[in-house]
Amino acid sequence: MPNSDKQPTSTIIMAEHFATLTEIYQAISASLDLDVVMYAVLDKVIEVVKAQRGFLMLVDEAGQLRVEVARGLNKEDLDTPDFQYSTTIVNQVVQTGQPLLTSNAEHDPRFALGQSIIAMSLRSIMCAPLLVKGRLIGVVYVDNSLRAGVFRDADLALLSSFAAMAGIALDNARLHQIEVRNARLERELSMAYEIQRSLLPRQVPELAGYEIAAEWRSAREVAGDFYDIFPLDGGRIGVVIADVADKGVGAALFMAVARSLIRGNAVATSSPLDTLRQANRLMMLEGGDTGMFVTVYYTIFSAGGEAVGVNAGHNCPLLYHHRERRGEWLARGGHPMGWFDEIPLKLCPLTLQAGDVLAYYTDGLTEAENGAGEPFGPDRLLEAVRQSADTGAPAEGILAYILHEVEAFVGDTPPFDDLTLVVVKYTGG
């Protein structure tokens, strides 16, 4: 009579599998480092099913399945250019989302024509999908040659249970990796923003008879807009406003280069025309193949209300004639810098009267949109300058009023472009 205390074989297998799965879960959940988890996953599955080789494949950002780890029974890394595995089996698992086992691969009619099966003399193969909430993130694949053992249904059941846990562990590790990478990127962008802001003038140089105010706002973490205000010999002041025709880190780097080249050449040359031409030549020499360019308006102010400017493809500045209560858009001219080796430029001389106001801006101001998609536009800018200048407001007050009008017009609509504004008021004297 059989011993009634003896447990059924299937119950023993289930208990062993439970203990194994518990051990595996502890091993693969001990780290959030994606590389550590991937190797732990593959090493454990090879160990528990006694496979000769194993491959862990994950779906990349392009949606393609890519081998991340390839290992042998002794935990040696396989040379990825040389290994082969059954793509036929992997593709079927990917398509069906179901685990697959073949105990006699060379004679299995489903895979009889598989070239890797024939070339590697593979006998027994298992492959299981790595699923997270029904989403395929990869597959785990193991095989044995004719000389090794044969996988059984119990092995496939264990691999499937293992894959369910491994998928979650791998997805958690990958999400953690993304979080770490994003946090690092945010720190780097924050640092880049602070570096950019440090390139802006800390103090506005003084010139008798002039008031100057400026504002710089980036739509993203870093900006392509910039302005610069610096003293020149002969008691003059240079004012630059510029806009790089791109966004992001690349535009920020190009902005820094452009700012340095313009300021450096402004000190070495007496004419704004020569300054921009020489800066453009150096820009083309150093980085003419970047595909980026920058629009610039550069003006030199002298005592007595005399000024001379040069436009290199930038938005036309607004000159408000206080006595006549009228606005004038200064002529557009030239091409942006960094586009051609030689750019046509023309001097624009000005004679300012007491109370006159110049507003330099980037298109982030005039193209700022409200909820209906309507841009702020040049007419509203002129009206904002008129209303504030006619009250006798200083440059700071005029700038603040313009920005207030833009903000009131835009409302809650987020900015899509950087915004830079420089206001110069001539008080006379």
Secondary structure as GFF3:
##gff-version 3
##sequence-region A 1 429
A	DSSP	alpha_helix	9	28	.	.	.	ID=ss1
A	DSSP	alpha_helix	34	49	.	.	.	ID=ss2
A	DSSP	beta_strand	53	59	.	.	.	ID=ss3
A	DSSP	beta_strand	65	72	.	.	.	ID=ss4
A	DSSP	alpha_helix	87	96	.	.	.	ID=ss5
A	DSSP	beta_strand	100	102	.	.	.	ID=ss6
A	DSSP	three_ten_helix	105	107	.	.	.	ID=ss7
A	DSSP	alpha_helix	115	120	.	.	.	ID=ss8
A	DSSP	beta_strand	122	132	.	.	.	ID=ss9
A	DSSP	beta_strand	135	145	.	.	.	ID=ss10
A	DSSP	alpha_helix	153	199	.	.	.	ID=ss11
A	DSSP	beta_strand	210	217	.	.	.	ID=ss12
A	DSSP	beta_strand	225	232	.	.	.	ID=ss13
A	DSSP	three_ten_helix	233	235	.	.	.	ID=ss14
A	DSSP	beta_strand	236	244	.	.	.	ID=ss15
A	DSSP	alpha_helix	248	268	.	.	.	ID=ss16
A	DSSP	alpha_helix	272	287	.	.	.	ID=ss17
A	DSSP	beta_strand	294	301	.	.	.	ID=ss18
A	DSSP	three_ten_helix	303	305	.	.	.	ID=ss19
A	DSSP	beta_strand	306	312	.	.	.	ID=ss20
A	DSSP	beta_strand	318	321	.	.	.	ID=ss21
A	DSSP	beta_strand	326	329	.	.	.	ID=ss22
A	DSSP	beta_strand	347	351	.	.	.	ID=ss23
A	DSSP	beta_strand	357	361	.	.	.	ID=ss24
A	DSSP	alpha_helix	363	366	.	.	.	ID=ss25
A	DSSP	alpha_helix	377	389	.	.	.	ID=ss26
A	DSSP	alpha_helix	395	410	.	.	.	ID=ss27
A	DSSP	beta_strand	419	426	.	.	.	ID=ss28
###
